[in-house]
Amino acid sequence: MHFNTRCIHGPGPAPDHTGAISAPIYQTATFAHPGVGRSTGFDYTRCVNPTRCALEETLASLESGAAALAFTSGMSAIATVAELFSPGDHLVVSADVYGGTHRLFADVSAKNGLRFTRAGSADQIAAAIEPSTVAVFVETPTNPMMQVVDIDAVARATHAAGALLIVDNTFLTPFFQRPLELGADIVVHSATKYLAGHNDTLAGVVVVSDAALAERIGSLRSTLGGPLAPFDSWLVLRGLKTLACRMERQTDSAARLADWLAAHPAVTQVYYPGLASPADLAISQRQASGHGAMISFRVVDQARAHRVLASVRVIQFAESLGGAESLITYPLTQTHAEVPEAQRRELGIDATLLRLSVGLEDPRDLIADLASALAPPSDSLPAADAAVPR
Ligand SMILES: Cc1ncc(COP(=O)(O)O)c(C=O)c1O
């Protein structure tokens, strides 16, 4: 079946004797045993639950994986994958990653003896690989600078060293980009974002190309205790049914907004894969069938950035992304606050940078909202210094 159909039905029709169209929510912590040494296949929800299984089968199918595992959050998913590695192991990580991933690696994994090197392009990643490298972790496009990383090139360099390639596919989702088909071994998601799609559920996902690796990660998940609850699994399943049309619509709107922002006099730079350099655009078009709905942009100065955050009305000033509601984020104090200042400066995450997640509202209303928020201050409006983020 085609991708859009599998978003709705999963890999096949659900075997439910009642004929229920929507997957049942098995809101139970435990399952009765038919006898000693016998099991229905379901014993305890921390290990396995039928609603979560339905979600995982759909996710494995959409990401072209051997198996998928659903977690309580994206961070729980990434932290559990990090437990595959041992003290002394070395990982190469995208220089520009979500701040929470940076904090996990810098504060927790490093304390557990893992070593990390940050690198940007595929060439820099290949050069950073050393004999003790066990994994490469990349986001593409990166958060928040929207840099495109060549998954195929990184996969070749990673596998030549006998290491695993892990790709955070949160921004594009399998609708646009399927890293396992491009050579990655593990895909992670904050399913809180586009997969669930409604800014109402926290969830994470791991999808792997190899069943034995899935078993290892599944065993770590049961041990560490991070599997997604049945009701939240159902919410993500419900979100997935509209993934294809949401991604199409949000991306169409984002392309319009990116062009509009690029022409605005108060905007000094727009970071959007569709507006990338010819070389990055070529990589993006080769590995993804769309540019997604995340845009970062820079405004003339800090006062204007604060003013935008205080003035938007349709777009909400909030962390997160990927839902029906458009959100604007200030990476400096929100998503990337935990990245050390020197690294932030090197990446360009400063007081003038804003990140926009384009939602499902009519793009004309989003443009009108940004037009009034970006307007230069006038006497009738609050002074820029008073425009403190809400
Ligand atoms: C790219 C990316 N990966 C991972 C995460 C972490 O996911 P969660 O917030 O669901 O724990 C986020 C959260 O913003 C993210 O943007």
The ligand as an SDF file (V2000), in Angstrom:
LIG
                    3D

 16 16  0  0  0  0  0  0  0  0999 V2000
   14.7600   17.7210   16.7450 C   0  0  0  0  0  0  0  0  0  0  0  0
   14.2950   17.3250   18.1210 C   0  0  0  0  0  0  0  0  0  0  0  0
   14.6720   16.1410   18.6310 N   0  0  0  0  0  0  0  0  0  0  0  0
   14.2780   15.7520   19.8670 C   0  0  0  0  0  0  0  0  0  0  0  0
   13.4990   16.5670   20.6640 C   0  0  0  0  0  0  0  0  0  0  0  0
   13.0910   16.1050   22.0420 C   0  0  0  0  0  0  0  0  0  0  0  0
   11.7710   15.6560   21.9990 O   0  0  0  0  0  0  0  0  0  0  0  0
   10.7210   15.7180   23.2250 P   0  0  0  0  0  0  0  0  0  0  0  0
   10.4920   17.1540   23.5380 O   0  0  0  0  0  0  0  0  0  0  0  0
    9.5380   15.0040   22.6920 O   0  0  0  0  0  0  0  0  0  0  0  0
   11.3560   15.0110   24.3720 O   0  0  0  0  0  0  0  0  0  0  0  0
   13.0860   17.8070   20.1760 C   0  0  0  0  0  0  0  0  0  0  0  0
   12.2450   18.6720   21.0140 C   0  0  0  0  0  0  0  0  0  0  0  0
   12.0100   19.8300   20.7040 O   0  0  0  0  0  0  0  0  0  0  0  0
   13.5000   18.2080   18.8730 C   0  0  0  0  0  0  0  0  0  0  0  0
   13.1450   19.3850   18.3540 O   0  0  0  0  0  0  0  0  0  0  0  0
  1  2  1  0
  2  3  1  0
  2 15  2  0
  3  4  2  0
  4  5  1  0
  5  6  1  0
  5 12  2  0
  6  7  1  0
  7  8  1  0
  8  9  2  0
  8 10  1  0
  8 11  1  0
 12 13  1  0
 12 15  1  0
 13 14  2  0
 15 16  1  0
M  END
$$$$
